Amino acid sequence: MEDAISALPVPVAVLDASKDLAWVNTAFEQLVGCSRLFLIGSPFVSVIRSLIAESVAAERFSARFLGSNEGTVNAVLSLADQPGGPIGLTKTFRLKWSPGADTESCVVIFRDIDADLEVIRLEQKSHSLEQETLTCQLTGLLNRDGFLRRFDAIEPFKKQSYAILFLDLDGFKFVNDSYGHDLGDEILRVVGSRIQSTIQSNDFAARLSGDEFALAINLLQEGSIDEVKKIGLSLAQVVGRPVETYSKAGVYIRIQVEVSVGITLVENGDQISDVLSRADGAMYCAKKSQSGHVSIRLKNDAELLDRSRVVTSQVLALIVESGNIPLHLQPIYDVNKGVVIGYEALMRPVDASGELVPIASLLRVASDSARLSDLERVVFSSAARLSCLGCFSDSSVTLAVNVSVLSLSRSDFVDEILAEFREVGFPLNRLIVEVTESDLIQNIVQVRESLIRLRSAGSKVYLDDFCTGHTGFAQLIELPVDGFKVDQAFVYKLLSSKEAVAVMHSLVLLGQSLDLDVVVEGVESGKQLDLVRSMGMSLCQGFFLGIPQDPRAFDPAGVVPVPVQACSLELRRSGAIPFAAVEVEEEVF
């Protein structure tokens, strides 16, 4: 037995009933740097205490060893370079002692655990490095990879109890451009901290990129719409508080943080990419409605929208390829004279089944696929062909066509549309190009050049949806325009809001003082028409005066039909009103 124990690579000591050394193996001799002959009979505690590197640790070891018949303790021991030589290296050993066969003696086994501790340290370091790669260093939240991994780690049957919230800061680029990236980073840190303060133990959050954040919230009740609405609104309120700080120059800065939050529920069979896409879509719905709002999009809604998007993409491709799009003409009246003075060409695209495709969907798909200018080229080309209709035989009747800022930002676009009308012989002084005022904040220099070229050719330029965007009256000074169209939102409120009436009076005076044409859109009742006329506005359009009509309704001999009013009972009963298509709307609250 002694020979077998002596051959063991680990140090072993056998103690007698008095805890003195009764026998040690060769490895123990090498550990303490002393031969067996000198060690036998020595108090074990004294021998080991002399090897323990720190005195406090030596005291703790003595108390632990003498106070129990068996146990385990880790100790850092100083090793002798040679028997009787100076103290050199240190190693960590795990000492395990237990009673011997006769219960009077004690056996102590030493195990070198430095290698084990190194493995643990490496594992901890590896885990720490992994956490760093999965964490946003600026905010302390997870990054995109960390968020995806955390979601994948949730047990499949528990995922359906989660809601995903997608959060975006409104106007963050303006903050970076105006105040610098240091302040932008500070806002992101504050937002990250506020988001972290809202989540519970089973929730997690991430900064996905830039100013986009995502949260996974474990709901108390699976699929609870009411619960997730409250969470979304609460999150918007917490994150949307102002951020107060100081610049490097010591100037006090107060930034109002505005957020848009999109929400969806995780449903059976969902992939995380699909869930994030739904939440992202809901966020954009909230952003378009109003800053700080929250919207929710569920799986069935998203699938319906996706199918609609595929159909719309097919319609767009066919329109661009064929170079033709169905257009309807809506009359513009001079209500004082009781005559039609022009028509606005409005898109009425249809799918393969003959169903109308929502205009908003078509424009969105065209914009996302970078084909908006291609679509608008087709619109102008189709409008030019309609200018040959008999309703334009009167030399004073105008044709209005809408165009986006994106198209006007391309230097060749104006030349192409002018060429279309010159080719059919339509006088350019009867062409009105309507530009959406809310988009004019972008590329204004190039747009201005394009508008100057249009007016130089004799065409008129109107601002459409006036006073509904970010630019307002400034564009009437900055841009060469001939008139503006009052958005129907003002007309809706005329009969119930004295503020709307005051704004309308101001617009009348503005148009008169700048010698601009003013067209009122959205006149849908006789009372609205009477009120608009009483304010001095004579150019109007709207369903009460005439709905957009198929050009085939116009007599080829040049006889202009009486514009059809949307309030006609027979028209409604026959289903001839071309406004049957309804796009899926996300809930906004």
N, C-alpha and C positions, 0 to 999 in steps of 0.2 A: 504494500500500500504506500509506504514511504517512497519507494522508487517511482511508483506511478504518479504520485502527487508532485514529486520533485521534478518530473519531466514536464509538468504543465507550464504553459507560457505565461500564465497570469500568476501574480504573487498570491500566496496562501500562507496564513498563520494560524496555528492551533494554540489556544490559550487554556491555562488551567483554571481551577475554580476561583483563583484570586485575580484573574484577568492578566496574569503574567505570561510571557511567551514560553510555550512548552516545546514548540517545534515550528520551523519555517522552511519553505522550499527555496530553491536556488533563485527563482525570480524575485522573491521577497528580499533575499540578500542583496541582489543587484539594485533593487528599489531603494533600500536605505543605505547602501554602500558600506555594509558591515557583515562580517561572517557570522554564520550560525552559532559558532562557539561563544562569541561575545554577546549574542542576542538572547540566548536561552536564559530564562529567569528574569529578564528585564520587564518592567511594567509596559504593557502594550501601549497604553495611552501616552506615556511619556515619549516613547519612541516615535509615535505618529505625530504628536503635537509638535515635536521638533522639526518635522518635515512640512507642516502646514504653513503656507506662505504668509498668511495674515493672522495676527494674534487674536483678533475678534473671532475669526472663523475657527481658530484652534479652541477657544473657550466653548463655542457652540458645539463643536464636535465632542469635546470631553463630556459635556452635560448630556448630550444625546446618547452617547455610547454607554456611559455609566448608568444612565437612568432606565435602560431597557435591555432585556435579554436577547432580543433580535430586532433587526431594523436595517435601514439603508440610508446612506448619506453620501453626498457628493463633496469631494474635497480637492483643492488644488495643492498638490504636493511638489516640493522642490526635490529634484533628483541629484544624486552625487555623480560627478563625472567618473570617479573611481573610488574604491573603498577608502574611506578616511580622507578623501580629497575635498576640495571646496565645492560649495553648492553651485549648481549650474542651471539646467533647464527645469521648467515646470510642466506638469501634466495634470489633467483632471481625471481623478479616479472615482469610481463608484464603489464604496465599501459596503459590503453586505455581510452581516454577521448573524449567526444562528447557533443554537445549542448543538453540541456534538452528540455522538451516539450514547454516551453515558450521562448526558444531561448536565453533568458537572462542568464539562469543558465547553469551549466556544470556538467555532471555526469562522475565520474572517477571510473573505475572498475579495481581491482587488481587481476591478475591471477598468482598463483604460477606455474612457468614453470621449476623449478628445475627437476621435474620428466621428463618433455619433453626433457630438455637438456641432462639428463642422458641417455634417450633412444637414442638420437642423438649420444652422445659420445660412447655408446655401439655399435651402428650401424657402426660408423666410425672405432672403434677399431676392430670390426668383419671384416669390409672390408679390413682394414690394414692387419690383420692376414691372411685373404684369399689371399690378394695380395702377402704376403710373401710366402705362400705355393705354389703359382703359378709362382714364380720368382726364377731364379738362383741367389743366393746370391753372387756368385763370379763375375759374369759378368754383373748383372743387367738386363739381357734379361729374357724373359719368360723361364720357364722350359717346359718339354714335356707336362705335364697336362695343363699348361697355354696356350701353343700353340694350343692344341686340342680344348680347350674351346673357345678360341678366334676365331678359324676357324668355329666351330659349330655355333657361334653367328652371323656369316655373313648371310645375307638374301640369301635364296637358289638361286634366280635368279641372284645374284651378284657374286656368287662363281666362275662362269665360266669365270670371267674376271681376275682371279688370276693365277699366276704361282708359283710353289713351287720349291725352290732351296735348295739342300742338299749339305752341305759343310763339308769336312773332312780335317784335317791337316795331311800332309804326314810326317812320321817319328817322330811323337810326342812322342811315347814311348821311342825313343832313347834320346830325350831331358830330359825326366823325369829320365831315368836310368843314364844318364851321368852327368847332372847338378843338379838333385834333384827336388822334387815336388814344392818347393817354386818358382823356375824359371818357371816351367811348369805352375803354377797358374798365374804367371805374364803374360806369353804369352797368356793364355786364356782370362785374363782381357783385354789385349790390343786388341786381336782379337774381343772380344765382343764389345769393344768401336768402333772399325773400322766398324764392321757390322752395329751398331746402326747409325753411321754417314751416311750410304748409303741409309737408308730407308726413305720413305715419310710418310705423316700423316696417310694414309690408309694401310700402310704396317706394318708388325710386324715380329719379329725374336725371335728365341729361341735357347738356348743351350740344345740339346736333351739329351746328355750324353757324358762324356769324352771329346773327341775333335771333336764331331759331332754337327753341327749347322744346323738350317733350317730357311728359310725366306719365307714369303708369300708376294708376290709382286703384287700389283694391277696394271694391265696393262692399258695403255691408250686406246689400241685397243684390244678387246677380241680376244684371239687366235693368237696374233701376234708373230710368230716365230722369226722374225728379231729383234723385240724389246727385247725379252727375251734373245736372244743371246748376244746382246750388254750389257744388265744388268749383265749377268753371267760373261762375260769377264771383265767388269769394276769391279765387286766384287772381282774377282780373283786378279786383279792388286792392288786394295786397301788393301785387307787383306794380300796379299803376300809380302808386304814390310818388310824389316828386322826389327827385334826388338832389340833395343840397351838398355842395362841395366848394372848394376854392381852387382857382387856377394856380399855376406855378408863380404867377406874379402877385398872388394873394387876393385876387378879385373873387368876390362871392358869386357863385353860379348856382342857379336853381333850374333844373331841367324837369319838365313834366313828362313822365314816362307813360306812353300810351300803348296799349297792347291789344292784339286780336287773338282770340282763343278758339280753336276748332276742336271738337270732341267727337269721338266715336266709341262704340262698345266693341270689345273683342267677342266674336261669335264663333260658333263651332266651325272648325276647318280653316280658320283664318291663318294666313301667314303674316308675320310682323310687317313685311313690306306693304302688304295690302292694307293693313290697319293704319300704318303711318300715312299712306297715300290718302285714305279716307279722311283722316284727321287733318291733313294738310289742305285738302279740298274744302273742308268745313271752315278752316281758318281763313282761307281766301274769301269765302262767302261772307264771313264776319268782317273782314277788312274792307270789302266793297260796300258793306252796308253803312258802317260808321265806326270810327275808332273806339276801341274799348268794348265792343260788342262781342258776344259769344255765340257760336252757332254749333249745331249738332247734325251729323250726317250718319245715318245707319246703313247697314250693308245692302239692304234691298234698294234703297234710294241710289246708292253708289252704283250698283249693278245696272239699274235702269238708266242712269246717266251715262255709264260706260257704253251700253248698247246704243244709246242715242248718239254718243260721240262717234262711234264707228259709222253709223248711218250718215251722220253729218259730214264726216271725212270723205265718204264716198260721193256725196252730193257735191262737195267742194271740188273734188278731183274732176268730176264730170263737167262742172261749170267752167273750170279753167281750161280743160281740154277742148271743149266745144266752142268756147269763146262767146257763150250766150247764157243769159240768166233772165228768168221771168221778172218783169217789172210791172208794177201797177202805178197809176198816176192819181195823185190826190190833188184836188183843186185848191188854189189859193185865191181868195175872194177880196175884192175891194167892196166891203159891205156898204159903204156909202153910195156907191154907184150901182151895186147889185150885179156886178159882172165878175167873171173869172179872169184874172189877170195873169195867171200862170199855173203850172203844175209842178209838183215835186215827185220825182221818180223814186219809188220805194221798192226794195227787193221783196220778192215773193217766191223764194226757192221751194221746190217740192222734191220729195224723194221718189223712189221707183214706184211706190204704190199710189202716188199722187197726193200724199199728205204734205201739208205745209211744214217746212223746217223752220224752227224758231230763229229769228235773225240774230239774237244774242249768241246762240250756240254756234251759228255759222261764223260770225265774226271772231268768237273766241278760238274756235278750231283753226281758222285762217291765221290768226295772230300767233298762236302757239306753234304752228307749222311753218311760219315765215312766208306765208302765201297771201297775206292781206293785200299787198300791192297788186298781186296778180288778180285777185278777186275784184278789186276796185277798177282795174283796167277793163275787165269784162263788163262791169256795171256801166262805165262811161261809154264803152263801145255799144252796148245794148241801148243805152239812153239816146245815143246819137241816131240810131236807127229809128227809134220811136219819134224823133223830131220831124219825121216825114209825114206823120199823121195829120189828118185834116184839122184836128183841134189846134194845131200850131200854124194854121194858114193865116190867122190874124197876125200881122207883123209886130204886134205889141205883146203877144203872149210869150211868157218866159218858161224856161225849163230849169228846174233846180235839181242838182245832184250832190249827194254827200260824199265827202272824202276825208280820210284820216290824216293825222299829222305824219304818220310813218310814210305814207305815200308822198306827201308834199316835201318830205325831207330828202327825197331822191330827185336829183337834178333833171333826170330824163322824163319824169312822170308828166310834168306839165306839157312838154312838147308833144307827148304821145296823145294826151286827151284832146289837145287843141287840134291836132291833125285829124282825129276822128270826126270832129264836128265840121272842120273845113271840107273834108272829103264828101260829106253828105250835103254840104251847102247850107248848114244851119248858121245863121248870123251869130257871131260870138258875143255880140252885145245883148243877146237874149238868153245867154247861158249864165246861170247863177251857181257858183260853187260854194257849198255850205261846209264849214269847218267846225268840228266840235270844240267849243270854247274850253271845256274842261281838260282837253289834252294839250293845249297850246303852251303849257309850261315847259314842254320838252322841245328841243331842237328849234328854238324860236328864230334863230338867225337864218337858217336854211329855209324855214317855212316862210319867213318874211320875203325872201328873195323870190320864192315860187309864187307867192301872192302878187307881188309886183309884176311879174311876167304875165300872170293871168289878167290883171287889170290893164296892162299895156296892150294886150290883145283885144280888149274891149269887154271882157267878161266882168261880172259883178262878183263880189265876195261877201258872204254873210257869215257871221258868227252864230253857230247853232247852239241851242240849250244855254242861252246867255245867262250869266250870273249863277251858274250851278257848279262851277269848278273853282280852282284855286286862284285864278287870275283876275276875273272881274273886269272893272272899268279900265284897268291899265292897258288892256289889249286894244281898246278903241284908240288909244294914243300911239301905241307902239306899232300897230299893224295897219296896212292899207286895206280898209274894209268899207263896204258901201251900206251895210245894214246889219241888223241882228234879229234873231228870233227869240221871243220871250218864251221860256220853257213852260210847258203845260202845268208844272207844279204850282206856279203862281196863279194860274187861271183856276185850278181846283179850289183854291182857298179864298177866292174873291168874295164869295157869298157868306163866308164865315169868319173872315179875319180882316180887321181894319188895317193891320200891318201890311197884308198882301195888297190891299187897295192903295196904301201909301206908296209901296214899292212900285206898283204899276203906274201911278201918277208920275213918279220920278223918272221912270223909263220913257214915258211919253215926252217929258220935257227934255230928257237927255237926247232922244232921237231928233227932236225939233232943233235943239241948239247946235247939234253937230251935223245937221242936214243928212241924217241917215234914215234908210228905210227901216221900219219896225213892223215885224210880222208876229202876230199872236198865235201860238199853237194851242191845240187842245180845247177848242171851243166845242162843248158837248151839250149845251142847253141854250134855250132862248134867253133865259135870264142872264147867263154869262155873256152872250152876244150883246144884249142890250147894255150891260154894264161896261163892257169893253168899248162899245161904240160911244157911250156917253163920256168916256175919258178922252176921246179924240183919236182913238186907234181905228184905222179903217182896213188894214191888211190882216186878214184872219184865215185860219184853216182849222179844221177839226171835224169830228164825226157828225156834228150837227149840220154842218154846211155840206159835207160830202166825204164819203169814205174813199179810200184808194180803190180804183176800178181797173179791171183788166182792160188793156188797150183794145181788145177785140170788141169791146162795147162801143167803141168810137166808129162812127160811120165812115167808111173809106172815101165817100164822096165829099167829106169835109164838114158834115153836119155834126155839131158838138152836142152830145147828149146832155140832158139835165142831170147834174151831179146827184148821186143817190145818197139820201140821208140815212144814217145808221139807225134812226129811230123808226124807220118804216116797219110796221107790223108784218106786212106781207113778206118783206125781205127776211125778217127774222124767222118767220114760220117756214119759209122755203129753204132755210139753211144756206142762203147764198152769201152771207157775210163771211169774207175770207179770213176769219180770225179763230179757227177751230183748234189750232195746235197750241198745246199748253206745255210749257217746259217744266220739268221737275224742279221745285224750289226747296232749298234746305230751310229748316226752321231757324229763324233769327229772333233772338229775344234779348 
